[in-house]
Amino acid sequence: MSIQVIKDAIANKKMTCPQCKKPVQKYDKYAETIDAVRDGLGYTDIDSRGSRVTLTCGNAGCDWTERTEFWSQYIDD
């Protein structure tokens, strides 16, 4: 679910680099975060409400990269 939001934001140039203020060019190492795991008597349930991703600016002259779970703060509305 979050991965599609990230892909769309990058494709539509709505995710902005905080250093150079240009659109972020790529992402890497996407992972869903796990809030809780319940396991008992054959029942397993995993709560996942977030994700972590490495964002890389990729614009000439800017080497900004960040591993974050707060990636939504870089998306312009």
ChimeraX attribute file (.defattr): number of C-alpha atoms within 10 A of each C-alpha:
attribute: neighborCount
match mode: 1-to-1
recipient: residues
	/A:1	9
	/A:2	17
	/A:3	15
	/A:4	9
	/A:5	12
	/A:6	21
	/A:7	14
	/A:8	13
	/A:9	21
	/A:10	19
	/A:11	14
	/A:12	10
	/A:13	15
	/A:14	17
	/A:15	27
	/A:16	19
	/A:17	22
	/A:18	13
	/A:19	11
	/A:20	15
	/A:21	11
	/A:22	16
	/A:23	23
	/A:24	25
	/A:25	17
	/A:26	17
	/A:27	19
	/A:28	11
	/A:29	9
	/A:30	17
	/A:31	14
	/A:32	15
	/A:33	13
	/A:34	12
	/A:35	10
	/A:36	11
	/A:37	10
	/A:38	9
	/A:39	10
	/A:40	7
	/A:41	5
	/A:42	5
	/A:43	7
	/A:44	9
	/A:45	10
	/A:46	11
	/A:47	11
	/A:48	12
	/A:49	12
	/A:50	14
	/A:51	17
	/A:52	18
	/A:53	20
	/A:54	16
	/A:55	24
	/A:56	19
	/A:57	24
	/A:58	17
	/A:59	15
	/A:60	7
	/A:61	8
	/A:62	14
	/A:63	11
	/A:64	15
	/A:65	16
	/A:66	13
	/A:67	15
	/A:68	13
	/A:69	16
	/A:70	11
	/A:71	17
	/A:72	13
	/A:73	10
	/A:74	16
	/A:75	17
	/A:76	11
	/A:77	6
